[in-house]
Amino acid sequence: MIFLHIVFIVGSYYPNYSAVGKCAGNVAEELSKYHKITVICSKNHLNQNEEEIYNSQRIIRIMTKEKKTRFKLEDNIQNTIGFKRRVNEFRYKLYKVSRILKTIISKTSIKKELVQSYLEALNNINEPVDAIIPVSMPFESVVAAVQYKTTYNKKVRVIPYLFDQFVDNENLHRFKFNKDLKKKGHIELENNAIKKADAILILKQLKNYYLEQHKNHMEKVYVVEHPLLRKPNTSSDSFQNKMLFIYAGSFYKTIRNPEYMLNLFNNALDNLDGTLSLYSFGNCNEIINKYTSKNKRIINYGKVPTEKVYEELYKNNFLVAVGNNDNKQVPSKIFEYLSYGKPIIYFYSNSQDINLDVLKKYNLAFCIDQRNSCIESNLSELIRFCKDNVNEQLIFEEVAEIFKDATPEYTVDIIESIIMG
């Protein structure tokens, strides 16, 4: 085995991983068994260390002036009351409006300051680098890596690792008109990255888009899965017919709305003598509070550290997930859930949902169509599924055999073959 120095560029990383950061972290951890790993990421708060060692990885954290301003404003809101708090809240609203306006009037949706911060961090690594793996989102990581290769180190291998849409991402571009207006420029950015990269890793949901927009460069493209299937460290629990449900992840009104799921559980939990624990974040607190206030069996714990979520996934025997209403972004939570071998209850509203194909291979999955207006039929089927599977669990090795491409080792093998090939 040849010893390599590989640098990842990501957004949020340890200890407050984003979904994409967690995927990158699994691959980085597996690579760190045989290679030197450096991770460049963004700070999650003002006082976070700029550098530390974690799991044999050197972590370098950067912060742009814009992010620093945001964190200061958020801290000011948290640390004041009364009139001062209202003033700080108003300042924060002005800040958000200024960010939206800047996104609209700029030539592209790329934050140049973030690109520059990544570049400076790369240039401050005082040792040879064999490969850079920019993980997107944010797409600024890809822009920075390509610019570094072009300007400073033509020998370094650049392998973008793409999880989400960039060109057609309405959340990123704020508004549909802004997305459409800048589409040509964003496709040019993608083309430039593909031409200058040594290879590209893309998630399965991006394959059709790349075949359509970048078919002349598909020889560089490797299609991979979310690398989230890992054997849990804790031994299995015995639940003895307990009905303990958990949802862990985000909710967003227009993308992944919890209303239908909460309504169904509101009706089901008394029949099952069960509880539903929510470890969630996003912009749906009003919807969640409506159900927690009238049903003591639904409990919202909010956003908690990643390690705490893993502990709770062990303590509950049914894992609940809600799919997006389109395939532009596919929730990665399903692959984390699969690692536990427990029954999965999946709510979907898109017949083309990629996770439906995944869960067809998993014997302990129950998929609920949220478009079904007859909640009584879904309710009775949910209750039946739960009673039939309350003590069921698959061993990890059995799951890993079915979903080999969702293991970090699978993606690591591809990366090593690209760098050393």
Backbone hydrogen bonds in HBPLUS format (Angstrom, degrees):
<---DONOR---> <-ACCEPTOR-->    atom                        ^
c    i                          cat <-CA-CA->   ^        H-A-AA   ^      H-
h    n   atom  resd res      DA  || num        DHA   H-A  angle D-A-AA Bond
n    s   type  num  typ     dist DA aas  dist angle  dist       angle   num
A0036-LYS N   A0004-LEU O   2.81 MM  32  6.05 152.0  1.89 166.9 172.7     1
A0130-ASP N   A0005-HIS O   2.89 MM 125  5.30 150.1  1.98 142.0 151.8     2
A0131-ALA N   A0005-HIS O   3.33 MM 126  6.75 152.3  2.41 153.0 154.0     3
A0006-ILE N   A0036-LYS O   2.91 MM  30  6.28 163.1  1.94 172.1 169.7     4
A0038-THR N   A0006-ILE O   3.06 MM  32  6.40 160.2  2.10 151.7 155.8     5
A0007-VAL N   A0131-ALA O   2.88 MM 124  6.27 165.9  1.90 156.3 159.8     6
A0133-ILE N   A0007-VAL O   2.72 MM 126  6.10 162.4  1.75 157.4 162.2     7
A0008-PHE N   A0038-THR O   2.83 MM  30  6.30 157.9  1.88 161.1 165.9     8
A0040-ILE N   A0008-PHE O   2.81 MM  32  6.12 171.0  1.82 161.4 162.5     9
A0009-ILE N   A0133-ILE O   3.10 MM 124  6.28 155.0  2.16 132.6 132.2    10
A0135-VAL N   A0009-ILE O   2.78 MM 126  5.88 177.1  1.78 167.7 167.1    11
A0010-VAL N   A0040-ILE O   2.90 MM  30  6.31 165.3  1.93 167.9 172.9    12
A0042-SER N   A0011-GLY O   2.88 MM  31  5.35 174.9  1.89 145.4 147.1    13
A0016-ASN N   A0013-TYR O   2.97 MM   3  5.71 116.4  2.39 147.1 140.5    14
A0022-LYS N   A0018-SER O   2.89 MM   4  6.11 147.9  1.99 149.2 156.2    15
A0023-CYS N   A0019-ALA O   3.29 MM   4  6.59 155.8  2.35 141.9 147.4    16
A0024-ALA N   A0020-VAL O   2.99 MM   4  6.32 165.2  2.02 154.7 158.5    17
A0025-GLY N   A0021-GLY O   2.79 MM   4  5.93 148.7  1.89 140.4 150.3    18
A0026-ASN N   A0022-LYS O   3.00 MM   4  6.28 150.4  2.09 149.0 154.7    19
A0027-VAL N   A0023-CYS O   3.28 MM   4  6.62 160.0  2.32 149.4 153.8    20
A0028-ALA N   A0024-ALA O   2.80 MM   4  6.00 163.2  1.83 155.1 160.8    21
A0029-GLU N   A0025-GLY O   2.86 MM   4  5.93 156.9  1.91 146.0 152.1    22
A0030-GLU N   A0026-ASN O   3.16 MM   4  6.35 154.2  2.23 139.7 146.0    23
A0031-LEU N   A0027-VAL O   2.93 MM   4  6.19 160.7  1.97 151.8 157.4    24
A0032-SER N   A0028-ALA O   2.87 MM   4  6.01 142.8  2.01 144.4 154.7    25
A0033-LYS N   A0030-GLU O   3.32 MM   3  5.75 163.1  2.35 108.8 113.8    26
A0034-TYR N   A0031-LEU O   3.05 MM   3  5.86 160.9  2.09 123.1 127.7    27
A0035-HIS N   A0031-LEU O   2.90 MM   4  5.82 142.1  2.04 149.7 160.2    28
A0058-ARG N   A0037-ILE O   3.05 MM  21  6.43 167.3  2.06 154.7 154.4    29
A0039-VAL N   A0058-ARG O   2.76 MM  19  6.14 163.0  1.79 161.5 164.8    30
A0060-ILE N   A0039-VAL O   2.76 MM  21  6.04 169.2  1.77 162.9 166.3    31
A0041-CYS N   A0060-ILE O   2.91 MM  19  6.32 159.6  1.95 160.5 166.5    32
A0062-ILE N   A0041-CYS O   2.83 MM  21  6.23 154.3  1.89 154.5 162.7    33
A0043-LYS N   A0062-ILE O   2.93 MM  19  5.86 149.5  2.02 163.0 158.5    34
A0048-GLN N   A0045-HIS O   3.35 MM   3  5.70 169.3  2.36 116.7 117.9    35
A0061-ARG N   A0050-GLU O   2.80 MM  11  4.77 173.5  1.80 137.6 139.5    36
A0052-GLU N   A0059-ILE O   3.07 MM   7  5.36 147.6  2.18 141.5 150.5    37
A0059-ILE N   A0052-GLU O   2.81 MM   7  5.36 174.1  1.81 177.1 176.0    38
A0054-TYR N   A0057-GLN O   2.87 MM   3  5.16 159.9  1.92 147.5 153.5    39
A0057-GLN N   A0054-TYR O   2.79 MM   3  5.16 148.9  1.89 112.7 123.3    40
A0068-LYS N   A0064-THR O   2.98 MM   4  6.24 154.8  2.05 148.4 156.0    41
A0069-THR N   A0065-LYS O   2.96 MM   4  6.19 156.1  2.02 148.1 153.7    42
A0070-ARG N   A0066-GLU O   3.09 MM   4  6.37 157.5  2.14 144.6 150.5    43
A0071-PHE N   A0067-LYS O   2.95 MM   4  6.21 166.0  1.97 153.4 156.3    44
A0072-LYS N   A0068-LYS O   3.02 MM   4  6.20 159.5  2.07 149.7 155.1    45
A0073-LEU N   A0069-THR O   3.01 MM   4  6.23 160.3  2.05 150.8 156.0    46
A0074-GLU N   A0070-ARG O   2.95 MM   4  6.21 160.1  1.99 153.9 159.4    47
A0075-ASP N   A0071-PHE O   2.88 MM   4  6.10 156.7  1.94 147.7 154.4    48
A0076-ASN N   A0072-LYS O   2.90 MM   4  6.11 154.9  1.96 146.9 154.0    49
A0077-ILE N   A0073-LEU O   3.10 MM   4  6.40 150.1  2.19 145.0 152.0    50
A0078-GLN N   A0074-GLU O   3.13 MM   4  6.40 159.8  2.17 147.4 152.4    51
A0079-ASN N   A0075-ASP O   2.96 MM   4  6.09 143.1  2.09 148.7 158.8    52
A0085-ARG N   A0081-ILE O   3.41 MM   4  4.73 156.3  2.47 101.3 103.5    53
A0086-ARG N   A0082-GLY O   3.13 MM   4  6.49 157.0  2.19 150.4 156.7    54
A0087-VAL N   A0083-PHE O   2.96 MM   4  6.28 153.5  2.03 151.6 159.2    55
A0088-ASN N   A0084-LYS O   2.96 MM   4  6.21 159.5  2.00 147.3 152.7    56
A0089-GLU N   A0085-ARG O   2.81 MM   4  6.08 150.6  1.90 149.8 158.6    57
A0090-PHE N   A0086-ARG O   2.96 MM   4  6.17 150.6  2.04 141.9 149.5    58
A0091-ARG N   A0087-VAL O   2.93 MM   4  6.27 156.8  1.99 149.3 155.8    59
A0092-TYR N   A0088-ASN O   2.93 MM   4  6.13 147.4  2.03 140.5 149.5    60
A0093-LYS N   A0089-GLU O   3.01 MM   4  6.29 149.2  2.11 143.0 150.8    61
A0094-LEU N   A0090-PHE O   2.98 MM   4  6.32 156.7  2.03 150.5 156.7    62
A0095-TYR N   A0091-ARG O   2.92 MM   4  6.18 151.7  2.00 143.0 151.1    63
A0096-LYS N   A0092-TYR O   2.98 MM   4  6.30 157.8  2.03 148.1 152.9    64
A0097-VAL N   A0093-LYS O   2.96 MM   4  6.23 156.0  2.02 148.9 155.5    65
A0098-SER N   A0094-LEU O   2.92 MM   4  6.17 155.8  1.98 148.0 154.6    66
A0099-ARG N   A0095-TYR O   3.01 MM   4  6.35 146.6  2.12 146.8 156.0    67
A0100-ILE N   A0096-LYS O   3.04 MM   4  6.32 155.3  2.10 146.5 152.7    68
A0101-LEU N   A0097-VAL O   2.93 MM   4  6.20 164.5  1.96 154.2 158.3    69
A0102-LYS N   A0098-SER O   2.95 MM   4  6.07 152.7  2.03 140.1 147.9    70
A0103-THR N   A0099-ARG O   3.00 MM   4  6.22 152.0  2.08 143.0 150.2    71
A0104-ILE N   A0100-ILE O   3.00 MM   4  6.30 152.0  2.08 147.6 155.4    72
A0105-ILE N   A0101-LEU O   2.96 MM   4  6.18 166.3  1.98 157.0 159.2    73
A0106-SER N   A0102-LYS O   3.10 MM   4  5.92 131.8  2.34 139.9 149.6    74
A0114-LEU N   A0111-LYS O   3.12 MM   3  5.46 125.9  2.42 104.1 116.9    75
A0115-VAL N   A0111-LYS O   3.16 MM   4  6.55 157.9  2.21 151.7 158.1    76
A0116-GLN N   A0112-LYS O   2.95 MM   4  6.17 161.6  1.98 150.0 154.6    77
A0117-SER N   A0113-GLU O   3.01 MM   4  6.20 149.6  2.10 139.8 147.8    78
A0118-TYR N   A0114-LEU O   3.02 MM   4  6.28 158.7  2.07 151.2 155.9    79
A0119-LEU N   A0115-VAL O   2.96 MM   4  6.22 158.2  2.01 149.2 155.8    80
A0120-GLU N   A0116-GLN O   2.92 MM   4  6.14 159.5  1.96 150.2 155.1    81
A0121-ALA N   A0117-SER O   3.10 MM   4  6.29 156.2  2.16 143.8 149.9    82
A0122-LEU N   A0118-TYR O   2.96 MM   4  6.27 154.1  2.03 149.2 156.3    83
A0123-ASN N   A0119-LEU O   2.95 MM   4  6.23 160.3  1.99 152.7 157.8    84
A0124-ASN N   A0120-GLU O   3.04 MM   4  6.19 127.4  2.33 138.1 151.5    85
A0124-ASN N   A0121-ALA O   3.24 MM   3  5.11 136.6  2.44  92.1 104.0    86
A0125-ILE N   A0122-LEU O   3.25 MM   3  5.57 166.3  2.27 110.1 113.5    87
A0157-ARG N   A0130-ASP O   3.08 MM  27  6.26 176.7  2.08 139.2 139.9    88
A0132-ILE N   A0157-ARG O   2.70 MM  25  6.17 155.8  1.75 165.0 173.7    89
A0159-ILE N   A0132-ILE O   2.91 MM  27  6.27 166.7  1.93 167.3 171.4    90
A0161-TYR N   A0134-PRO O   2.87 MM  27  6.03 164.9  1.89 162.0 160.8    91
A0136-SER N   A0161-TYR O   2.99 MM  25  6.28 162.3  2.02 150.0 153.9    92
A0163-PHE N   A0136-SER O   2.70 MM  27  5.90 173.5  1.71 173.3 175.7    93
A0141-SER N   A0138-PRO O   3.20 MM   3  5.95 157.5  2.25 114.9 119.7    94
A0142-VAL N   A0139-PHE O   2.99 MM   3  5.30 126.4  2.28 105.1 117.9    95
A0143-VAL N   A0139-PHE O   3.15 MM   4  6.57 161.5  2.18 153.4 158.2    96
A0144-ALA N   A0140-GLU O   2.93 MM   4  6.05 162.1  1.96 148.7 153.3    97
A0145-ALA N   A0141-SER O   3.05 MM   4  6.20 159.7  2.09 142.0 147.6    98
A0146-VAL N   A0142-VAL O   3.00 MM   4  6.18 167.3  2.02 157.0 159.7    99
A0147-GLN N   A0143-VAL O   2.99 MM   4  6.11 157.3  2.05 145.0 151.9   100
A0148-TYR N   A0144-ALA O   2.86 MM   4  6.04 152.9  1.94 148.2 155.8   101
A0149-LYS N   A0145-ALA O   3.03 MM   4  6.28 158.8  2.07 147.3 152.4   102
A0150-THR N   A0146-VAL O   2.96 MM   4  6.15 158.7  2.01 148.3 154.3   103
A0151-THR N   A0147-GLN O   2.90 MM   4  5.92 157.9  1.95 149.2 154.7   104
A0152-TYR N   A0148-TYR O   2.81 MM   4  5.29 155.0  1.87 139.6 148.2   105
A0153-ASN N   A0148-TYR O   3.10 MM   5  6.37 146.9  2.21 148.6 153.2   106
A0156-VAL N   A0153-ASN O   3.32 MM   3  5.80 152.7  2.40 110.9 117.5   107
A0198-ASP N   A0158-VAL O   2.90 MM  40  5.54 156.2  1.96 149.2 157.2   108
A0201-LEU N   A0160-PRO O   2.85 MM  41  6.18 173.5  1.86 167.4 168.8   109
A0162-LEU N   A0201-LEU O   2.78 MM  39  6.08 166.9  1.80 164.8 160.8   110
A0203-LEU N   A0162-LEU O   3.16 MM  41  6.52 136.7  2.35 164.8 177.4   111
A0173-HIS N   A0169-ASN O   3.14 MM   4  6.43 162.3  2.18 152.6 157.5   112
A0174-ARG N   A0170-GLU O   2.84 MM   4  5.69 108.2  2.36 136.0 150.8   113
A0174-ARG N   A0171-ASN O   3.42 MM   3  5.04 153.9  2.50  92.1  99.4   114
A0175-PHE N   A0173-HIS O   2.84 MM   2  5.72 143.8  1.97 100.1  92.1   115
A0179-LYS N   A0175-PHE O   2.95 MM   4  6.26 155.0  2.01 150.8 158.3   116
A0180-ASP N   A0176-LYS O   2.85 MM   4  6.11 165.9  1.87 158.2 161.0   117
A0181-LEU N   A0177-PHE O   2.88 MM   4  5.92 156.0  1.94 141.4 148.6   118
A0182-LYS N   A0178-ASN O   3.17 MM   4  6.24 150.0  2.27 142.1 148.1   119
A0183-LYS N   A0180-ASP O   3.37 MM   3  5.09 161.8  2.40  98.3 103.5   120
A0186-HIS N   A0182-LYS O   2.95 MM   4  6.18 153.5  2.02 156.8 165.4   121
A0187-ILE N   A0183-LYS O   2.90 MM   4  6.14 152.8  1.97 154.2 161.1   122
A0188-GLU N   A0184-LYS O   3.07 MM   4  6.34 150.5  2.16 142.6 150.7   123
A0189-LEU N   A0185-GLY O   3.06 MM   4  6.36 145.9  2.18 138.4 147.3   124
A0190-GLU N   A0186-HIS O   3.03 MM   4  6.35 156.5  2.09 145.3 150.8   125
A0191-ASN N   A0187-ILE O   2.82 MM   4  6.11 161.7  1.86 150.8 156.1   126
A0192-ASN N   A0188-GLU O   2.92 MM   4  6.09 158.4  1.96 147.0 152.4   127
A0193-ALA N   A0189-LEU O   3.04 MM   4  6.28 154.7  2.11 145.2 152.0   128
A0194-ILE N   A0190-GLU O   2.91 MM   4  6.19 160.7  1.95 156.3 161.3   129
A0195-LYS N   A0191-ASN O   2.95 MM   4  6.14 164.6  1.97 153.5 157.4   130
A0196-LYS N   A0192-ASN O   3.15 MM   4  6.27 157.3  2.21 145.2 150.5   131
A0197-ALA N   A0193-ALA O   2.88 MM   4  5.82 132.9  2.10 144.5 156.4   132
A0200-ILE N   A0220-LYS O   2.89 MM  20  5.97 157.5  1.94 150.4 146.5   133
A0222-TYR N   A0200-ILE O   2.74 MM  22  6.07 160.2  1.78 167.4 173.7   134
A0202-ILE N   A0222-TYR O   2.91 MM  20  6.26 160.7  1.95 158.7 163.0   135
A0224-VAL N   A0202-ILE O   2.84 MM  22  6.01 167.3  1.86 160.6 164.5   136
A0206-LEU N   A0203-LEU O   2.95 MM   3  5.66 160.5  1.99 122.2 128.5   137
A0207-LYS N   A0204-LYS O   3.11 MM   3  5.36 161.3  2.14 111.4 117.3   138
A0210-TYR N   A0206-LEU O   3.03 MM   4  6.29 161.7  2.06 159.4 164.6   139
A0211-LEU N   A0207-LYS O   2.90 MM   4  6.15 154.1  1.97 154.5 162.5   140
A0212-GLU N   A0208-ASN O   3.04 MM   4  6.18 141.6  2.19 139.7 149.4   141
A0212-GLU N   A0209-TYR O   3.16 MM   3  5.12 124.5  2.49  92.2 106.3   142
A0213-GLN N   A0209-TYR O   2.84 MM   4  6.04 169.8  1.85 159.1 161.3   143
A0214-HIS N   A0210-TYR O   2.79 MM   4  4.98 148.5  1.89 128.6 138.7   144
A0217-HIS N   A0214-HIS O   2.96 MM   3  5.65 165.6  1.99 123.0 127.7   145
A0220-LYS N   A0217-HIS O   3.02 MM   3  5.88 166.5  2.04 125.1 129.3   146
A0221-VAL N   A0218-MET O   3.08 MM   3  4.97 152.1  2.16  99.7 108.4   147
A0229-LEU N   A0406-ALA O   2.91 MM 177  5.48 164.0  1.94 155.9 150.4   148
A0242-LYS N   A0239-PHE O   3.12 MM   3  5.40 147.2  2.23 109.2 119.0   149
A0275-THR N   A0243-MET O   3.15 MM  32  6.73 144.8  2.28 158.0 168.2   150
A0317-ASN N   A0244-LEU O   3.02 MM  73  5.54 123.8  2.35 128.9 142.9   151
A0318-PHE N   A0244-LEU O   2.98 MM  74  6.08 144.1  2.11 164.8 160.1   152
A0245-PHE N   A0275-THR O   2.85 MM  30  5.98 169.7  1.86 171.7 171.1   153
A0277-SER N   A0245-PHE O   2.87 MM  32  6.19 166.7  1.89 144.8 146.3   154
A0246-ILE N   A0318-PHE O   3.02 MM  72  6.45 143.1  2.16 155.6 166.6   155
A0320-VAL N   A0246-ILE O   2.80 MM  74  5.76 173.3  1.80 162.1 159.7   156
A0247-TYR N   A0277-SER O   2.87 MM  30  6.29 159.1  1.91 165.4 170.0   157
A0279-TYR N   A0247-TYR O   2.82 MM  32  6.11 163.8  1.84 164.9 170.4   158
A0249-GLY N   A0279-TYR O   3.03 MM  30  6.42 154.5  2.09 144.1 150.9   159
A0251-PHE N   A0281-PHE O   2.81 MM  30  6.18 147.9  1.91 159.1 169.9   160
A0283-ASN N   A0251-PHE O   3.24 MM  32  6.59 142.2  2.39 148.4 155.9   161
A0252-TYR N   A0256-ARG O   3.04 MM   4  4.98 148.1  2.15 116.1 123.8   162
A0255-ILE N   A0252-TYR O   3.17 MM   3  5.37 138.1  2.35 105.1 116.9   163
A0256-ARG N   A0252-TYR O   2.77 MM   4  4.98 143.2  1.90 135.4 147.8   164
A0325-ASN N   A0255-ILE O   3.05 MM  70  5.64 132.6  2.28 143.1 157.0   165
A0262-LEU N   A0258-PRO O   2.91 MM   4  6.01 170.0  1.92 168.8 171.7   166
A0263-ASN N   A0259-GLU O   2.93 MM   4  6.07 157.3  1.99 152.1 158.8   167
A0264-LEU N   A0260-TYR O   2.97 MM   4  6.20 158.2  2.02 152.1 157.5   168
A0265-PHE N   A0261-MET O   3.02 MM   4  6.28 164.3  2.04 151.9 155.9   169
A0266-ASN N   A0262-LEU O   2.80 MM   4  5.86 146.5  1.91 142.3 152.5   170
A0267-ASN N   A0263-ASN O   3.32 MM   4  6.57 139.8  2.49 137.5 145.5   171
A0267-ASN N   A0264-LEU O   3.17 MM   3  5.35 131.6  2.41  98.0 109.9   172
A0268-ALA N   A0264-LEU O   2.96 MM   4  6.17 132.9  2.19 137.1 151.3   173
A0269-LEU N   A0265-PHE O   2.96 MM   4  5.63 167.6  1.98 153.0 151.4   174
A0271-ASN N   A0268-ALA O   3.08 MM   3  5.42 116.9  2.49 106.7 121.4   175
A0272-LEU N   A0268-ALA O   3.07 MM   4  6.31 138.4  2.25 147.2 159.7   176
A0273-ASP N   A0269-LEU O   2.76 MM   4  5.65 114.6  2.19 140.1 156.2   177
A0274-GLY N   A0269-LEU O   3.07 MM   5  5.04 159.0  2.12 136.5 142.7   178
A0273-ASP N   A0270-ASP O   3.32 MM   3  4.95 147.5  2.43  91.2 100.5   179
A0276-LEU N   A0297-ARG O   2.84 MM  21  6.21 162.9  1.87 158.1 162.7   180
A0299-ILE N   A0276-LEU O   2.92 MM  23  6.27 166.7  1.94 164.7 168.8   181
A0278-LEU N   A0299-ILE O   2.79 MM  21  6.09 161.0  1.82 166.9 169.4   182
A0301-TYR N   A0278-LEU O   2.78 MM  23  5.86 169.6  1.79 165.3 168.0   183
A0287-ILE N   A0284-CYS O   3.10 MM   3  5.39 119.3  2.49 104.5 118.3   184
A0288-ILE N   A0284-CYS O   3.00 MM   4  6.29 166.9  2.02 159.0 163.0   185
A0289-ASN N   A0285-ASN O   2.77 MM   4  5.85 166.2  1.78 153.1 157.0   186
A0290-LYS N   A0286-GLU O   3.24 MM   4  6.35 142.7  2.39 135.6 144.2   187
A0291-TYR N   A0288-ILE O   3.05 MM   3  5.52 132.1  2.29 108.1 119.5   188
A0292-THR N   A0288-ILE O   2.98 MM   4  6.28 163.7  2.00 157.3 162.7   189
A0293-SER N   A0289-ASN O   2.99 MM   4  5.79 149.3  2.09 141.3 147.5   190
A0295-ASN N   A0291-TYR O   2.97 MM   4  5.92 126.4  2.26 145.4 158.3   191
A0298-ILE N   A0295-ASN O   3.10 MM   3  5.77 169.1  2.12 120.0 123.5   192
A0308-LYS N   A0305-PRO O   3.02 MM   3  5.40 125.4  2.32 108.0 121.7   193
A0309-VAL N   A0305-PRO O   3.21 MM   4  6.64 151.2  2.30 150.0 158.5   194
A0309-VAL N   A0306-THR O   3.04 MM   3  5.15 117.2  2.45  98.0 113.2   195
A0310-TYR N   A0306-THR O   3.10 MM   4  6.52 156.3  2.16 153.3 159.3   196
A0311-GLU N   A0307-GLU O   3.13 MM   4  6.42 152.8  2.21 143.6 150.5   197
A0312-GLU N   A0308-LYS O   3.04 MM   4  6.36 155.5  2.10 148.9 155.2   198
A0313-LEU N   A0309-VAL O   2.89 MM   4  6.19 146.9  2.00 151.8 161.6   199
A0314-TYR N   A0311-GLU O   3.19 MM   3  5.41 136.1  2.40  98.8 110.3   200
A0315-LYS N   A0312-GLU O   3.00 MM   3  4.95 121.4  2.36  93.3 108.6   201
A0319-LEU N   A0343-PRO O   2.99 MM  24  6.33 172.8  1.99 164.3 165.1   202
A0345-ILE N   A0319-LEU O   2.86 MM  26  6.20 161.1  1.90 153.3 159.1   203
A0321-ALA N   A0345-ILE O   2.93 MM  24  6.31 157.7  1.98 162.7 163.6   204
A0347-PHE N   A0321-ALA O   2.96 MM  26  6.31 163.6  1.99 147.8 152.0   205
A0323-GLY N   A0347-PHE O   2.74 MM  24  6.01 173.4  1.75 174.7 175.8   206
A0335-PHE N   A0332-SER O   3.08 MM   3  5.93 137.1  2.27 124.4 131.9   207
A0336-GLU N   A0333-LYS O   3.05 MM   3  5.19 124.9  2.36 101.5 116.0   208
A0337-TYR N   A0333-LYS O   2.92 MM   4  6.22 162.4  1.95 159.0 164.4   209
A0338-LEU N   A0334-ILE O   2.92 MM   4  6.21 151.6  2.00 147.5 155.0   210
A0339-SER N   A0336-GLU O   3.18 MM   3  5.53 136.0  2.39 104.4 115.2   211
A0340-TYR N   A0337-TYR O   2.98 MM   3  5.73 153.7  2.05 122.1 128.5   212
A0341-GLY N   A0338-LEU O   3.11 MM   3  5.44 150.6  2.20 109.9 118.2   213
A0394-LEU N   A0341-GLY O   2.76 MM  53  4.43 159.2  1.80 128.4 133.9   214
A0344-ILE N   A0364-LEU O   2.82 MM  20  6.26 156.5  1.87 155.6 163.4   215
A0366-PHE N   A0344-ILE O   2.86 MM  22  6.26 152.5  1.94 164.3 172.6   216
A0346-TYR N   A0366-PHE O   2.87 MM  20  6.17 161.2  1.91 150.0 156.4   217
A0368-ILE N   A0346-TYR O   2.71 MM  22  6.04 163.3  1.74 159.0 163.7   218
A0348-TYR N   A0368-ILE O   2.93 MM  20  6.19 164.7  1.95 159.2 161.3   219
A0370-GLN N   A0348-TYR O   2.75 MM  22  5.78 173.3  1.75 167.3 169.3   220
A0353-ASP N   A0350-ASN O   2.98 MM   3  5.28 158.8  2.03 119.9 120.4   221
A0356-LEU N   A0353-ASP O   3.09 MM   3  5.70 154.2  2.16 114.7 122.0   222
A0357-ASP N   A0354-ILE O   3.14 MM   3  5.67 130.5  2.40 111.2 121.3   223
A0359-LEU N   A0355-ASN O   2.91 MM   4  6.10 165.1  1.93 151.3 154.1   224
A0360-LYS N   A0356-LEU O   3.07 MM   4  6.21 129.9  2.33 138.8 150.5   225
A0361-LYS N   A0358-VAL O   3.19 MM   3  5.89 154.0  2.26 114.6 121.0   226
A0362-TYR N   A0359-LEU O   3.07 MM   3  4.98 157.9  2.12 101.8 108.8   227
A0372-ASN N   A0369-ASP O   3.20 MM   3  5.78 166.5  2.22 114.4 118.5   228
A0375-ILE N   A0373-SER O   3.12 MM   2  5.75 120.7  2.49 108.0  92.0   229
A0379-LEU N   A0375-ILE O   2.84 MM   4  5.95 149.6  1.93 146.9 156.4   230
A0380-SER N   A0376-GLU O   3.01 MM   4  6.23 162.3  2.04 150.5 153.2   231
A0381-GLU N   A0377-SER O   3.11 MM   4  6.27 158.3  2.16 145.4 151.5   232
A0382-LEU N   A0378-ASN O   2.86 MM   4  5.96 152.5  1.93 144.4 152.3   233
A0383-ILE N   A0379-LEU O   3.02 MM   4  6.25 165.9  2.04 152.6 155.6   234
A0384-ARG N   A0380-SER O   3.05 MM   4  6.21 158.0  2.10 141.9 148.2   235
A0385-PHE N   A0381-GLU O   2.91 MM   4  6.10 162.8  1.94 149.0 153.5   236
A0386-CYS N   A0382-LEU O   3.00 MM   4  6.21 164.7  2.03 155.3 158.9   237
A0387-LYS N   A0383-ILE O   3.06 MM   4  6.23 163.8  2.09 150.5 154.7   238
A0388-ASP N   A0384-ARG O   3.00 MM   4  6.13 151.8  2.08 148.8 156.7   239
A0389-ASN N   A0385-PHE O   3.07 MM   4  6.13 135.9  2.27 143.4 154.3   240
A0392-GLU N   A0389-ASN O   3.11 MM   3  5.09 168.9  2.12 111.0 114.2   241
A0398-GLU N   A0395-ILE O   3.13 MM   3  5.54 130.0  2.39 107.7 119.9   242
A0399-VAL N   A0395-ILE O   3.35 MM   4  6.75 154.1  2.42 149.6 156.7   243
A0399-VAL N   A0396-PHE O   3.01 MM   3  5.18 115.9  2.44 101.1 116.5   244
A0400-ALA N   A0396-PHE O   2.84 MM   4  6.09 165.3  1.86 163.0 167.7   245
A0401-GLU N   A0397-GLU O   3.11 MM   4  6.17 142.1  2.26 135.8 144.1   246
A0402-ILE N   A0399-VAL O   3.03 MM   3  5.27 128.0  2.31 101.5 114.8   247
A0403-PHE N   A0399-VAL O   3.01 MM   4  6.32 156.5  2.07 154.0 160.9   248
A0406-ALA N   A0403-PHE O   3.05 MM   3  5.53 159.5  2.09 114.6 121.2   249
A0407-THR N   A0404-LYS O   3.22 MM   3  5.77 162.5  2.25 119.3 120.3   250
A0410-TYR N   A0407-THR O   3.17 MM   3  5.55 135.4  2.37 107.7 117.9   251
A0412-VAL N   A0408-PRO O   2.93 MM   4  6.15 160.6  1.97 156.8 163.3   252
A0413-ASP N   A0409-GLU O   3.00 MM   4  6.16 155.6  2.07 145.9 151.0   253
A0415-ILE N   A0411-THR O   3.00 MM   4  6.32 162.3  2.04 154.1 158.7   254
A0416-GLU N   A0412-VAL O   2.93 MM   4  6.12 169.8  1.94 159.4 161.4   255
A0417-SER N   A0413-ASP O   3.07 MM   4  6.18 152.5  2.15 140.3 147.9   256
A0418-ILE N   A0414-ILE O   3.02 MM   4  6.29 144.9  2.15 146.9 156.2   257
A0419-ILE N   A0415-ILE O   3.03 MM   4  6.31 168.3  2.05 157.6 159.7   258
A0420-MET N   A0416-GLU O   2.97 MM   4  5.95 162.9  2.00 148.1 153.3   259
A0421-GLY N   A0417-SER O   2.86 MM   4  5.07 112.3  2.33 124.2 135.8   260
